[in-house]
């Protein structure tokens, strides 16, 4: 299981570490982590934001491997503060660089993004 918190996310495309607590950053290589020396399956993504994105706005979190998006993603919309995706999964090869991508639509105020996902 991986859990992460990205602080001070204020919109556009930014990245966060796949586990641990840190500030969202525009430079993915600054926060990438290394997966174990065994292939794993990323799945069961859950996201909670510290505030709602606002009407007409969204915040999307995507698990990334080797600098590419996986299908493991979910979107917090409007006045909501949570989303989850238990139907998507993606293979992460042994020794892959892993991160979380944060994107948004509309104008959002800075918020924290809590993320949990499994890897088997």
Secondary structure, DSSP 8 states (H G I E B T S, - for coil): -EEEEEEEE-SSSEEE-SSEEEE-BS-GGGT-EE--SS-EEEEEEEEEESS---TT-EEEEEEEETTEEEEEEEEEETT--EEEEEEEEEEE-TT-EEEEEEEEES----EEEEEEEEE-
